[in-house]
Amino acid sequence: MSRKTTISLIKCDVGSLAGHHVVPQPLFKIAERNLQQASEKGLINNHIVFNAGDDLELLMVHEKGEANPDIHKLAWDTFKEAANKALELKLYGAGQDLLKTAFSGNIRGMGPGVAEMEIEERGSDPIVVFGADKTSAGAFNFPLFRIFADPMNTAGLVIDPNMAGGFKFEIMDTLENKKVVLKCPEEMYELIALIGTVQRYMISRVWRARDDLICATGSVTRLSQIAVKYVGKDDPVMIVRAQHGLPAVGEILSPFMHSYLVEGWMRGSHWGPIMPVGLEDSKCTAFDGPPRMVALGFQIANGEIAKDDDGKPMVADLFNDPAFELARHEALENATMLRRMGEFEPARLGPQEMEYTTLGQILEKLKERFKPA
């Protein structure tokens, strides 16, 4: 029987240096120490700690399955300790995503974003993980459609017979807390009709249709709905499996050769252009952005991330490449254009999203002054 391995990617905004900018080194050190101790105890097999802007990202590989309480508690305790350190240093937004006070066995619904995938290892299993800052889970709708449903992006949909049956998409209605599964290419138009509304309908999982092989999974947390107020954008994470009857790594990355607009950016209240960047540039500055996306690639081997001769996990910083310079240039051009509009739609989000900000307080203040026209 094939070996089962779990990839858990859990993120949290625990505190940032100089505004909503970047995760500082003291918080990295806490996460690295805790995960290394967990590896030495056998709880996880190995790990990577990285950041997407001001979000601390814990990538853990283990054999305990999805939603394992011990794995989730490890992440929760790490985030709590990092948040306490952030408070001590008076960092900005310390513990911002920790919306609950007591861990109850599963970190989902407590603020941090979670993407997990249990796989049966193949002969070779390349994985790409994504982390985004200053945006919501709907930011992955467009690239996931391109990767798994658009033959103009993914040649394998035409050329590879193992992909000819298409893929199934689980769509979450984040307002009604319901989900539906649609199959492409047969239900492509219905899929687009839903996921084009990126603020409500979000792709949570993708499977290969012919055998239900898991292909992608992402976080679909809506922080504003948990807290019933603005507490920062959701800053999603995603895991995508590649090659051997699935989209190639190059096909997974191709949608990011151009920028596109996502919700979030400053105060979670604006449309902004996504900017794919390497880890060195994973920091948010201008108008708290532009929204950033990082991508790491690695191989799963015998229950862990494949290691080099020194025993360190081998990871590729996939967006650290001139191939994405055009997208970065487009993001800057679009960011400048949108900021010229100031606080006028469509640069600012619509009223449904703005109700979690101070706009509701302004309307309450002025309600007695509105008169019949």
Phi, psi and omega in degrees: 000139181294149180287138177259130181230142180247133174250120179243123176240111185234130185232157179201142171273103184255353180147145187224152176276126175059067180078198181279067195248297189200154176282124180279163187301321180303328180283324174302317184297320178297313181296316181297317180297313182296318181288326176295319177297322178295325176293317181294331178275352179088008179289317174237160182271314167197182193200169170220138173248128178212183179225150166241101186060237181265017178257129177276125186247125178250112177256114184236135177244130187204188182232030186255003177083173180283152176059031179288127184301324181291321178293315181294324178292323176302314179295314182299313181296323179294316179295320179297315180296318178295321179294322178296320176296320178297320177297318179299321181273000183056040176289162184279140176065032183302124179067024187302322184272355181274085189275346177247162183260331185235133178288137185234027174104338181214128184282345177298140180080003180256358179125304179299151178270143185226129167231127180224146181215120173262128184232155165266118187299134174267181178303325173213129185232086175284139181232140172240128175246143181240142170230137182233149177231145180068039176202183183244174181298336177297346178296340180269352182302309184298307179295325178295322175298314181298318185291315190252356183225349186253108181293343177285342174261315188250099183299332181301333177297336179259321191266324186269115180297337178286349178250001188296334180283353177084194186224156178251140183241128171269123182249127177263129168271102188283348175274318182265355182056050177232165179219156178217149178249127179239143182251134175247144016273351189301321184248034183299317183294320177296321178300311181297321180302323180280302190286349172293339173270080192289344182275349182236312185259124186226137178286124180255329179211155175225135176235153169286130191294323189289337183217009180059030174293127180292134185240324184205149175209144182219164177277141180231032179291139173245097185302320183296329180281333175288315185270345183059033174193170178285123177227023185107160181278171192284333174050074192281166174232158183209145175241130180230132178267147190226160169069171175053064181088006174234168177305142177291159178304318179298326177288326178294326182273339186304322180300340184267008174288344173235150174282161174209164187269140179226160177273145178142249177055221185298125177056022180062022192237015186220156168278139180213159181274135178287140179236108176285125185223158170285168184301328180298329181256019181277072181207149186245129185232284189296116183053038186057043180188215353301162178310133185252153175224130174244156180219128178242139178242143179201174177247138172269128181217115175056047173082011180207171172290129181305138187249158176275186184294341178267005178083012180264141178301135179269122185226137176258129176273089198290329180274357175279071191203136177300342179301340182253012179297321179299316179299319179294321178295316178299320180299317179293319178297314181291324178298317179296318179297314182294322181290336175296338181277349180060227184261038176250137174296148009269009176295320176269150179294164180286175187297330182297318178285327184287347182294341179275355179261197180283357179301322178298323178293323178295316179296321178296320180297324186263358191300325181289342182270350175284129181239154177302138181273000000 
